[in-house]
Amino acid sequence: METNDSVRSRLLAQLPNDGELAGYRVEVAALLDKRKKALRAEKYVHRRILIAASLLFVAGEWRVSAHRESFIAAAFFIFLYGVMESALYKTRQGQVELLKEMKQLQLQVLELHGACQRKNNE
């Protein structure tokens, strides 16, 4: 098990220096953009799953043959999977929003820390 000091030193080593803050800001913006694109792709897939379940249910309702129950059962399970994906999507969306807020706060703290260091150096 790592000690708190080693974890702290590893985390502090990942923070940018005062001169690298603009580059770090660009990295953070790229990371957030990447996560938002992934969320949009998940939302697209989620909607397609629910549409497929709806179409399968409608096809099962129109069928008069012995396979009607199979269509409706498949539609139910696909719909259930879509609802589960919807819950996961909402969770991931909350994670991205939380990450965005944390990174904004981190950048503000780093700017204030840099300003304090410049003021102390003068």
TAFENUR-V93138 format. One line per field, one symbol per residue. ss: DSSP state (2 for helix, 1 for strand, 0 for the rest). Layout:
ss = ???
//
This chain:
ss = 00022222222220000222222222222222222222222222222222222222222222000002222222222222222222222222222222222222222222222222222220
//
